[in-house]
Amino acid sequence: MEVTVAKRGPRWYFSFRSPYAWMAYRDLTDHYPDVAAEIDWLPFWEPDAAADEELKEQGVRLPYVPMSREKHLYILQDVRRLAKERGLDMVWPVDREPHWEVSHLGYLVAEKLGRGPEYIAAVYRARWQLGQDISDPEVIAGIGRDLGIDHAALAAAATDPATREAGRKFLELIHRDGVPSPAGAVAARPGSHLGRPRTPPVGRRHSPGSRRRSLQEREITIVGGGYAGVLEVAQELICGAERTIDIVHARVPDASEQRERADGAEREMIYGAKDSVSVRVLSSPALLNESLVEEQFGRERAVEVRVARVPPVQALVVDGTSALVVAESAVGRRASLIKSPEVLHTLHTLFETVWSTAVPADERVSFGDRDRAGLVQQILWALRGGVTDEVAARELTVSVRTYRRYVAEIMALLGANFRFQAGVRAAELGLLAPVAVPGRRARG
């Protein structure tokens, strides 16, 4: 097989073995698809004994070190956390007899047949989301069938002399470029590299798109100074707001933050905004500030508060032009001041999407509210029984819209993804006492 290596432009070395490489791949393709379409993709793997011996004869030493048990356990925990942050469902695969040539040399065949990107996506999914053994030629053949290409050639790639020779040349290139790890390294030219194992890469070509991405990097800065520093930046943003302030309140502060917080300081900042500014707060159910909600009754400039299940993050978006985001990272709490239009657009879209289905805080159903306990019980029975919204709302003497809001909050509180699951989960938790079910006769 003939191997062509680009002389110009960035190269992306990928590994199907590494979970960090998988996440770097997802970050790249999800957030920078235009970059992914332009760069050159080169596989990086631990060679088998025969290939390793040939490489050593050429003076090639690849940067692979056997992993200790302690490091393996750390990576297992770290990767699960990172996958959760990204909303990725993953299955940790078991490598009984790993032979990495099977999957990585299969890519060379798929690329030659014009389905390289699709093959990469399918193999990553097979390994990290389905838990399949990608060292099994039959698994690779199945991927070939799904892609509509020569599955027999894919399955035989690891034993085909021409393909193995092509793979050896790729591994030599890795050695020349000095790639540090198979987790999404980019080489702009021989002798230089950029290791980005947990963040999406940025292309280095002098195109308008790359200049825009480079500018975007400069428009995201880290906020230091502990929680006091975060409050200082937040106050500046709020005082400078002209039109809108959108807040996400869903991250539980750690003990050090609790000590730094002045009682009511955040609320006073919100109330200190200009009269022309509308304020919206999106809170997780567990962190909802009840006193803030109660204070809005009768206020001329009420803060609109809604409740929804959202990721554990604090965010402040002002006028759609600046944002302050506080979230957990691999090194602990991280606060970032964002002025990048692309990132701000994404934040705005996410906020509006969640806000549109969130429950107004003053219309919530509370399991601890005795006056509404009976209503909650009836709704739970209706959910479990599959009663239609219209029938249930009519028999509960509430509007369909109000009924659906009640249902949305109940599902959020129960951590249910669909209605029947909410009813079943309520039964498992012992929340369902015998009552008259809307749309059905009461149980005798």
Disulfide bonds with the S-S distance in Angstrom:
none
